[in-house]
Amino acid sequence: MAAIDAVVWDIGRVLVQWDFARIWHDVIPDPAERARFTTTVVSEAWHARHDEGVSMDDLIAEAAAAHPDHRAWIERYRTHWLLSVPGPIAGTHRLVERLAARGVPQYAITNFGAESFALFRPTYPILNHMRDIVVSGTERLIKPDAAIFHLAARRFGCEPARMLFIDDNAANVAAARDLGWQVHWFTGDAAALEADLVARALL
């Protein structure tokens, strides 16, 4: 394996848990009803447009116009968004801290709306270890589009072949690999990631 100059993290489902439906857990306690709401009124695909750069206001207005009887619940997307991030992924924050202690440069590329990221960012100081974070909603580029990886490489000032990209999404991992990045497909196993980092002489 080639030497690694930097580690580049995905955030959602790698560093933090993400559970979209949890925004409505307390107002729609029945799991079946909540599942219907988060697939037919709002959905992860609907939310993904925020990651692409559509504002929360525009998304909410669109959904409320189509489902006026659910306006109050739809509004929770903005007011209770942080409920969708219930906590860290076990084991990965410790790896970030160990890399930082060794002086390994760390960055992130995340599919995240600009407004939701502004809410989220202050709640996780582990991100202070990232020298730069490319946020899809700010850039209006989204993984697995090659353009966001090209932008990140320019911003981070590193050759793709000398960066290790860690992501839970197979399509994102494949896109990065095709562009010459070194990759780790994170499947929730922090011990496997630790072993990979050790094998690459990063830990």
Secondary structure in CASP SS format (residue, H / E / C, confidence):
PFRMAT SS
TARGET T0000
AUTHOR 0000-0000-0000
METHOD secondary structure of the structure
MODEL  1
M C 1.00
A C 1.00
A C 1.00
I C 1.00
D C 1.00
A E 1.00
V E 1.00
V E 1.00
W E 1.00
D C 1.00
I C 1.00
G E 1.00
R C 1.00
V C 1.00
L C 1.00
V E 1.00
Q C 1.00
W C 1.00
D C 1.00
F H 1.00
A H 1.00
R H 1.00
I H 1.00
W H 1.00
H C 1.00
D C 1.00
V C 1.00
I C 1.00
P C 1.00
D C 1.00
P H 1.00
A H 1.00
E H 1.00
R H 1.00
A H 1.00
R H 1.00
F H 1.00
T H 1.00
T H 1.00
T H 1.00
V C 1.00
V C 1.00
S C 1.00
E H 1.00
A H 1.00
W H 1.00
H H 1.00
A H 1.00
R H 1.00
H H 1.00
D H 1.00
E H 1.00
G C 1.00
V C 1.00
S C 1.00
M H 1.00
D H 1.00
D H 1.00
L H 1.00
I H 1.00
A H 1.00
E H 1.00
A H 1.00
A H 1.00
A H 1.00
A H 1.00
H C 1.00
P H 1.00
D H 1.00
H H 1.00
R H 1.00
A H 1.00
W H 1.00
I H 1.00
E H 1.00
R H 1.00
Y H 1.00
R H 1.00
T H 1.00
H C 1.00
W H 1.00
L H 1.00
L H 1.00
S H 1.00
V C 1.00
P C 1.00
G C 1.00
P E 1.00
I C 1.00
A C 1.00
G C 1.00
T H 1.00
H H 1.00
R H 1.00
L H 1.00
V H 1.00
E H 1.00
R H 1.00
L H 1.00
A H 1.00
A H 1.00
R C 1.00
G C 1.00
V C 1.00
P C 1.00
Q E 1.00
Y E 1.00
A E 1.00
I E 1.00
T E 1.00
N C 1.00
F C 1.00
G C 1.00
A H 1.00
E H 1.00
S H 1.00
F H 1.00
A H 1.00
L H 1.00
F H 1.00
R H 1.00
P H 1.00
T H 1.00
Y C 1.00
P H 1.00
I H 1.00
L H 1.00
N H 1.00
H H 1.00
M C 1.00
R C 1.00
D C 1.00
I E 1.00
V E 1.00
V E 1.00
S H 1.00
G H 1.00
T H 1.00
E H 1.00
R C 1.00
L C 1.00
I C 1.00
K C 1.00
P C 1.00
D C 1.00
A H 1.00
A H 1.00
I H 1.00
F H 1.00
H H 1.00
L H 1.00
A H 1.00
A H 1.00
R H 1.00
R H 1.00
F H 1.00
G C 1.00
C C 1.00
E C 1.00
P H 1.00
A H 1.00
R H 1.00
M E 1.00
L E 1.00
F E 1.00
I E 1.00
D E 1.00
D C 1.00
N C 1.00
A H 1.00
A H 1.00
N H 1.00
V H 1.00
A H 1.00
A H 1.00
A H 1.00
R H 1.00
D H 1.00
L C 1.00
G C 1.00
W C 1.00
Q E 1.00
V E 1.00
H E 1.00
W E 1.00
F C 1.00
T C 1.00
G C 1.00
D C 1.00
A H 1.00
A H 1.00
A H 1.00
L H 1.00
E H 1.00
A H 1.00
D H 1.00
L H 1.00
V H 1.00
A H 1.00
R C 1.00
A C 1.00
L C 1.00
L C 1.00
END
